[in-house]
């Protein structure tokens, strides 16, 4: 069956005038005449969007969490219905008012994803409070900066965060905090006493705030307006203090409405009240806020993970979601594990897998399904994600074409890729239904238009042949209002005509789909003048079964790349046993590193990496890059500047040994 839609998938905006050094602005081919701002005239705020989903859902399940038995084992999901949650949100919002929180004042949320996070968010939209997410990797200096910049008096947190906030308040770092609301039903009495007596903050449970609100007669809606601030999302970034991205109610509505609109037009998955979504990506990030937002708007069910990503696949197996949004880091892991398993089995099983895989790959331009192979070969793999997935969405970072094809083939599901930033509520691009071209991020959201602007220093031009290239600029209803209280930073990011300059380098292909090809800030140049895009290179290394994570570094005074590799915890020991059975110190062994580099170099060559794009020396570490050790942002992007500092000694040693003619450290 041919694809439902034919290219070009993006078309010039009506009446647009092409400026020198730029492409014309492009829009989604189904939304050319007018950019989408809201789903209908009567839905103008995020609270309106929630009420729409509430009406659609009726008595259906809304928020689910795993029941934990006496032995600490996670059991079935236990659900709260839409009406039950509605009552809780109403009472909670009224309770916050009674405690003194007023319209357009900040309320911090400091926790992993859980129902109370989302209920706080929805209550804030009801009363027009401003949601500000806090998270551990910000560090104390950044936490202090955010709390003081937003004059935050209220924080809602999970019980495990109370000590940290108490300590910071006692140290006079968080001067504004007056009230802390603990999401858990019980609080350690000694911790509460310390917080109240030594730090001078009022501590209540979430349920106590609800009870307070329930005692208040009458309704106290916040009269939320489209121009009100919905949230200030602080980007953790890779350098300096975080920037507070101010997103209004109308900007947030435009982004979520666009996801609904492309579903209605059939160019993206149609989400309904029958869908079940697994919530695990950090709610501190707009990707998860948008993903939850569309499911809430449609009256669907949200199942929350336990809070531990190591148990995520177990949660998914129990929940059996129909929708899965994730990031390339997890998809790469699944890819590695499945292929390593196939290789380990070998023989007829491996032959059957590769036969089925290649047969489906040859037909990907038509369909992701196969009547035989889906049952015989891929059924067991599909069960790893619950067996009910209708579609998968990847976002936050580029995913390699090989991994995209793999997901489509092995999970027999539609796989979409999205592109966006905090600064436009992730409303950049989405791929098109049944267009299984890998390596593209699709076409503009219906609320956005996109153009490319020349970057002469990097030799990217809108006049390049065969396809135009340049910095991606986005304009539309979802673009941020400003960076909070930093007008100079705002002026750098959003120009006088309202164009958000993303810092990403893109290309429009033959179908006018956007392809991300570079990053303005992450690019560096080697001494011989070659430009290096480290994310692309790391993506290739991380696809190899022996590599869990990779950090590529290049000094502009040097002619070669060096890198840090976290070996895969399953595949690497097996490889060592086969090749170096006597080695007691594999992570520091020169012979191990030399042989590993040889294996990886051959693999990189097969994957079209040029010689100067390959690591010439490597440092091995068993310690994964994580959010907890501050090497990853909450959206699992590598913090390059932090990694450079952490591994500075090893980088210097690698370059020192390279200069002596040795290709290992």
JOQUICOR-V766245 format. One record per pair of residues at least 12 apart in sequence whose ideal C-beta (glycine too) atoms are under 7 Angstrom apart, sorted by the first residue. I is the first residue (numbers start at 0). J is the second residue. If there is no record, write none. Layout:
# JOQUICOR-V766245
i=I j=J
i=I j=J
This chain:
# JOQUICOR-V766245
i=0 j=365
i=0 j=366
i=2 j=433
i=2 j=434
i=3 j=265
i=3 j=432
i=3 j=433
i=4 j=266
i=4 j=431
i=6 j=510
i=6 j=511
i=7 j=28
i=7 j=510
i=7 j=511
i=8 j=28
i=8 j=431
i=8 j=442
i=8 j=510
i=8 j=511
i=8 j=512
i=9 j=25
i=9 j=26
i=9 j=27
i=9 j=28
i=9 j=442
i=9 j=443
i=9 j=511
i=10 j=25
i=10 j=26
i=10 j=28
i=10 j=31
i=11 j=23
i=11 j=25
i=12 j=24
i=12 j=25
i=12 j=26
i=12 j=448
i=13 j=31
i=13 j=32
i=20 j=452
i=20 j=453
i=20 j=461
i=21 j=450
i=21 j=451
i=21 j=452
i=21 j=461
i=22 j=450
i=22 j=451
i=22 j=461
i=22 j=467
i=22 j=507
i=23 j=450
i=24 j=448
i=24 j=449
i=24 j=450
i=25 j=443
i=25 j=448
i=25 j=449
i=25 j=450
i=25 j=511
i=26 j=443
i=26 j=448
i=27 j=442
i=27 j=443
i=27 j=444
i=27 j=445
i=28 j=442
i=29 j=264
i=29 j=266
i=30 j=260
i=30 j=445
i=34 j=445
i=34 j=446
i=34 j=447
i=34 j=448
i=34 j=475
i=34 j=476
i=35 j=253
i=35 j=256
i=35 j=257
i=35 j=260
i=35 j=445
i=35 j=446
i=36 j=249
i=36 j=253
i=36 j=446
i=36 j=476
i=37 j=252
i=37 j=253
i=37 j=256
i=38 j=256
i=38 j=259
i=43 j=225
i=43 j=252
i=44 j=124
i=44 j=223
i=44 j=225
i=44 j=248
i=44 j=252
i=45 j=124
i=45 j=229
i=45 j=248
i=45 j=251
i=45 j=252
i=46 j=124
i=46 j=125
i=46 j=223
i=48 j=252
i=48 j=255
i=48 j=292
i=48 j=295
i=48 j=296
i=49 j=121
i=49 j=124
i=49 j=295
i=51 j=296
i=52 j=295
i=52 j=296
i=52 j=297
i=52 j=298
i=53 j=81
i=53 j=85
i=55 j=272
i=55 j=297
i=55 j=298
i=56 j=81
i=56 j=272
i=56 j=298
i=57 j=81
i=58 j=80
i=58 j=81
i=58 j=82
i=59 j=80
i=59 j=81
i=59 j=272
i=59 j=298
i=59 j=300
i=60 j=78
i=60 j=80
i=60 j=300
i=61 j=79
i=61 j=80
i=61 j=81
i=61 j=84
i=61 j=300
i=61 j=301
i=62 j=78
i=62 j=79
i=62 j=84
i=62 j=114
i=62 j=117
i=62 j=301
i=63 j=76
i=63 j=77
i=63 j=78
i=63 j=300
i=63 j=301
i=63 j=302
i=63 j=303
i=64 j=76
i=64 j=77
i=64 j=113
i=64 j=114
i=64 j=303
i=65 j=305
i=65 j=314
i=65 j=317
i=73 j=305
i=73 j=313
i=75 j=317
i=76 j=302
i=76 j=317
i=76 j=318
i=79 j=114
i=81 j=298
i=84 j=118
i=87 j=118
i=87 j=209
i=88 j=118
i=88 j=121
i=88 j=122
i=88 j=125
i=90 j=209
i=90 j=212
i=90 j=213
i=91 j=118
i=91 j=122
i=91 j=208
i=91 j=209
i=91 j=212
i=92 j=122
i=92 j=125
i=92 j=126
i=92 j=212
i=93 j=212
i=93 j=215
i=93 j=219
i=94 j=208
i=94 j=209
i=94 j=211
i=94 j=212
i=95 j=122
i=95 j=126
i=95 j=208
i=96 j=126
i=96 j=219
i=97 j=211
i=97 j=212
i=97 j=215
i=98 j=178
i=98 j=208
i=100 j=128
i=100 j=153
i=102 j=126
i=102 j=127
i=102 j=221
i=103 j=127
i=103 j=129
i=103 j=227
i=103 j=228
i=104 j=128
i=104 j=129
i=105 j=129
i=105 j=131
i=105 j=149
i=105 j=150
i=105 j=151
i=106 j=119
i=106 j=123
i=106 j=128
i=106 j=129
i=106 j=130
i=106 j=131
i=106 j=153
i=106 j=155
i=107 j=131
i=107 j=133
i=107 j=146
i=107 j=151
i=107 j=153
i=107 j=154
i=107 j=155
i=108 j=130
i=108 j=132
i=108 j=133
i=108 j=155
i=109 j=133
i=109 j=154
i=109 j=156
i=109 j=160
i=110 j=156
i=110 j=157
i=110 j=160
i=110 j=182
i=111 j=157
i=111 j=306
i=112 j=278
i=112 j=279
i=112 j=282
i=112 j=303
i=112 j=304
i=113 j=182
i=113 j=303
i=114 j=303
i=115 j=155
i=115 j=182
i=115 j=205
i=116 j=282
i=117 j=291
i=117 j=301
i=119 j=155
i=124 j=223
i=124 j=229
i=125 j=220
i=125 j=221
i=126 j=221
i=127 j=221
i=127 j=222
i=127 j=223
i=127 j=227
i=129 j=228
i=129 j=230
i=129 j=231
i=130 j=229
i=130 j=230
i=131 j=145
i=131 j=149
i=131 j=151
i=131 j=231
i=132 j=232
i=132 j=282
i=132 j=283
i=133 j=145
i=134 j=281
i=134 j=283
i=134 j=633
i=136 j=235
i=136 j=626
i=136 j=629
i=136 j=633
i=137 j=235
i=137 j=241
i=139 j=167
i=139 j=172
i=141 j=240
i=141 j=241
i=142 j=167
i=143 j=172
i=143 j=173
i=144 j=240
i=145 j=233
i=145 j=241
i=146 j=173
i=146 j=175
i=146 j=176
i=147 j=174
i=147 j=175
i=148 j=243
i=148 j=483
i=148 j=484
i=149 j=231
i=150 j=175
i=151 j=175
i=151 j=176
i=152 j=175
i=152 j=176
i=152 j=177
i=152 j=178
i=153 j=178
i=154 j=176
i=154 j=179
i=155 j=180
i=155 j=182
i=156 j=179
i=156 j=181
i=156 j=182
i=157 j=182
i=157 j=183
i=158 j=181
i=158 j=183
i=158 j=186
i=161 j=179
i=161 j=181
i=161 j=190
i=161 j=194
i=162 j=190
i=164 j=176
i=164 j=179
i=165 j=193
i=165 j=194
i=165 j=198
i=168 j=198
i=168 j=200
i=169 j=197
i=169 j=198
i=176 j=200
i=177 j=200
i=177 j=201
i=178 j=200
i=178 j=201
i=179 j=194
i=179 j=200
i=179 j=202
i=180 j=203
i=180 j=205
i=180 j=208
i=181 j=202
i=181 j=204
i=181 j=205
i=182 j=205
i=183 j=204
i=184 j=204
i=184 j=206
i=186 j=202
i=186 j=204
i=223 j=248
i=224 j=248
i=225 j=247
i=225 j=248
i=225 j=249
i=226 j=247
i=226 j=249
i=227 j=247
i=227 j=248
i=228 j=245
i=228 j=247
i=229 j=246
i=229 j=247
i=229 j=248
i=229 j=251
i=230 j=246
i=231 j=243
i=231 j=244
i=231 j=245
i=231 j=483
i=232 j=244
i=232 j=246
i=232 j=285
i=232 j=421
i=234 j=421
i=235 j=632
i=235 j=633
i=237 j=638
i=237 j=639
i=237 j=640
i=237 j=641
i=238 j=640
i=242 j=482
i=242 j=485
i=242 j=488
i=243 j=482
i=243 j=483
i=244 j=421
i=244 j=422
i=244 j=479
i=244 j=482
i=245 j=479
i=245 j=480
i=245 j=481
i=245 j=483
i=246 j=424
i=246 j=479
i=247 j=480
i=249 j=476
i=250 j=424
i=250 j=476
i=250 j=477
i=250 j=478
i=250 j=479
i=251 j=424
i=253 j=426
i=253 j=446
i=253 j=476
i=253 j=477
i=254 j=289
i=254 j=424
i=254 j=425
i=254 j=426
i=254 j=444
i=254 j=446
i=254 j=477
i=255 j=289
i=255 j=292
i=255 j=293
i=255 j=296
i=256 j=446
i=257 j=426
i=257 j=444
i=257 j=445
i=257 j=446
i=258 j=289
i=258 j=293
i=259 j=293
i=259 j=296
i=260 j=445
i=261 j=429
i=261 j=445
i=265 j=432
i=266 j=431
i=266 j=432
i=267 j=415
i=267 j=429
i=267 j=432
i=268 j=389
i=268 j=390
i=268 j=413
i=270 j=293
i=270 j=294
i=270 j=297
i=270 j=299
i=270 j=322
i=271 j=297
i=271 j=299
i=272 j=297
i=272 j=298
i=272 j=299
i=274 j=294
i=274 j=297
i=274 j=299
i=274 j=321
i=274 j=322
i=275 j=299
i=275 j=300
i=275 j=302
i=275 j=318
i=275 j=320
i=275 j=321
i=276 j=290
i=276 j=294
i=276 j=299
i=276 j=300
i=276 j=301
i=276 j=302
i=276 j=320
i=276 j=322
i=277 j=302
i=277 j=304
i=277 j=314
i=277 j=315
i=277 j=318
i=277 j=320
i=277 j=323
i=278 j=291
i=278 j=301
i=278 j=302
i=278 j=303
i=278 j=304
i=279 j=304
i=279 j=308
i=279 j=311
i=280 j=324
i=280 j=325
i=280 j=326
i=281 j=633
i=283 j=633
i=284 j=633
i=284 j=634
i=285 j=421
i=285 j=424
i=285 j=425
i=286 j=394
i=286 j=395
i=286 j=425
i=286 j=634
i=289 j=424
i=289 j=425
i=290 j=324
i=302 j=318
i=302 j=320
i=312 j=383
i=315 j=384
i=315 j=385
i=316 j=385
i=318 j=385
i=319 j=385
i=319 j=386
i=319 j=387
i=320 j=385
i=320 j=387
i=320 j=388
i=321 j=387
i=321 j=388
i=321 j=389
i=322 j=389
i=322 j=390
i=323 j=384
i=323 j=388
i=323 j=391
i=324 j=392
i=324 j=394
i=325 j=393
i=326 j=393
i=326 j=394
i=326 j=395
i=326 j=396
i=326 j=634
i=326 j=635
i=327 j=393
i=327 j=396
i=327 j=397
i=327 j=398
i=327 j=402
i=328 j=635
i=330 j=393
i=330 j=398
i=330 j=402
i=330 j=406
i=331 j=402
i=331 j=541
i=331 j=542
i=334 j=402
i=334 j=405
i=334 j=542
i=335 j=544
i=335 j=567
i=337 j=380
i=337 j=409
i=338 j=544
i=339 j=544
i=339 j=569
i=339 j=570
i=351 j=376
i=352 j=376
i=355 j=372
i=355 j=376
i=355 j=377
i=356 j=408
i=358 j=372
i=359 j=372
i=359 j=408
i=360 j=404
i=360 j=408
i=363 j=404
i=363 j=407
i=363 j=435
i=364 j=435
i=367 j=407
i=367 j=411
i=367 j=412
i=367 j=413
i=367 j=435
i=368 j=411
i=373 j=411
i=377 j=409
i=377 j=411
i=380 j=409
i=380 j=410
i=381 j=410
i=381 j=411
i=384 j=410
i=388 j=410
i=388 j=412
i=389 j=412
i=390 j=412
i=390 j=413
i=390 j=415
i=391 j=406
i=391 j=410
i=391 j=412
i=391 j=414
i=392 j=415
i=392 j=417
i=393 j=416
i=394 j=417
i=394 j=425
i=395 j=634
i=395 j=635
i=395 j=636
i=396 j=636
i=397 j=515
i=397 j=534
i=397 j=538
i=398 j=416
i=399 j=538
i=399 j=542
i=400 j=437
i=400 j=438
i=401 j=542
i=402 j=542
i=403 j=416
i=403 j=437
i=404 j=437
i=407 j=435
i=413 j=432
i=415 j=429
i=415 j=430
i=416 j=430
i=416 j=440
i=416 j=441
i=417 j=429
i=417 j=440
i=418 j=440
i=418 j=513
i=418 j=515
i=420 j=501
i=422 j=478
i=422 j=479
i=422 j=492
i=422 j=499
i=423 j=447
i=423 j=473
i=423 j=477
i=423 j=478
i=423 j=479
i=423 j=499
i=424 j=477
i=426 j=444
i=426 j=446
i=426 j=447
i=426 j=475
i=426 j=477
i=427 j=444
i=427 j=447
i=427 j=473
i=428 j=440
i=428 j=441
i=428 j=442
i=428 j=443
i=428 j=444
i=428 j=513
i=429 j=441
i=429 j=444
i=438 j=514
i=439 j=508
i=439 j=512
i=439 j=513
i=439 j=514
i=440 j=513
i=440 j=515
i=441 j=512
i=441 j=513
i=442 j=511
i=442 j=512
i=442 j=513
i=446 j=475
i=446 j=476
i=446 j=477
i=447 j=473
i=447 j=474
i=447 j=475
i=447 j=477
i=448 j=474
i=448 j=475
i=449 j=471
i=449 j=472
i=449 j=473
i=449 j=513
i=450 j=472
i=451 j=467
i=451 j=468
i=451 j=469
i=451 j=470
i=451 j=471
i=451 j=505
i=451 j=507
i=452 j=469
i=452 j=470
i=452 j=472
i=453 j=469
i=454 j=469
i=454 j=470
i=454 j=504
i=454 j=519
i=457 j=522
i=457 j=530
i=459 j=504
i=466 j=506
i=466 j=507
i=466 j=508
i=467 j=506
i=467 j=507
i=468 j=504
i=468 j=506
i=468 j=516
i=469 j=504
i=470 j=500
i=470 j=501
i=470 j=504
i=470 j=519
i=471 j=501
i=471 j=503
i=471 j=505
i=472 j=498
i=472 j=499
i=472 j=500
i=472 j=501
i=473 j=499
i=473 j=501
i=474 j=497
i=474 j=498
i=474 j=499
i=478 j=493
i=478 j=497
i=478 j=499
i=502 j=518
i=502 j=519
i=502 j=520
i=503 j=515
i=503 j=518
i=503 j=519
i=504 j=516
i=504 j=517
i=504 j=518
i=504 j=519
i=517 j=532
i=518 j=532
i=518 j=534
i=521 j=533
i=521 j=534
i=521 j=639
i=523 j=553
i=523 j=555
i=524 j=555
i=525 j=553
i=525 j=555
i=525 j=557
i=525 j=558
i=525 j=611
i=526 j=555
i=526 j=556
i=526 j=557
i=526 j=558
i=527 j=558
i=529 j=611
i=531 j=553
i=531 j=560
i=531 j=612
i=533 j=551
i=536 j=551
i=536 j=608
i=536 j=612
i=537 j=549
i=537 j=550
i=537 j=551
i=539 j=603
i=539 j=606
i=539 j=608
i=540 j=599
i=543 j=599
i=543 j=602
i=544 j=567
i=544 j=570
i=545 j=566
i=545 j=567
i=545 j=570
i=545 j=571
i=545 j=574
i=545 j=595
i=545 j=598
i=546 j=564
i=546 j=566
i=546 j=567
i=547 j=565
i=547 j=566
i=547 j=567
i=547 j=568
i=547 j=623
i=548 j=565
i=548 j=623
i=548 j=624
i=549 j=562
i=549 j=564
i=550 j=562
i=550 j=563
i=550 j=637
i=550 j=642
i=551 j=614
i=552 j=643
i=552 j=650
i=554 j=654
i=557 j=654
i=559 j=615
i=559 j=657
i=560 j=613
i=560 j=614
i=560 j=615
i=561 j=614
i=561 j=615
i=561 j=616
i=561 j=650
i=561 j=653
i=561 j=654
i=562 j=614
i=562 j=617
i=563 j=618
i=563 j=620
i=563 j=646
i=563 j=649
i=564 j=617
i=564 j=619
i=565 j=620
i=565 j=622
i=565 j=623
i=565 j=624
i=566 j=619
i=578 j=594
i=579 j=591
i=586 j=619
i=586 j=620
i=586 j=621
i=589 j=663
i=592 j=617
i=592 j=619
i=592 j=663
i=592 j=664
i=593 j=662
i=593 j=663
i=595 j=617
i=596 j=614
i=596 j=617
i=596 j=662
i=596 j=663
i=600 j=613
i=615 j=657
i=615 j=662
i=616 j=653
i=616 j=656
i=616 j=657
i=616 j=662
i=616 j=663
i=616 j=664
i=617 j=663
i=617 j=664
i=618 j=646
i=618 j=649
i=618 j=653
i=618 j=664
i=624 j=637
i=629 j=641
i=630 j=642
i=630 j=645
i=649 j=664
i=652 j=664
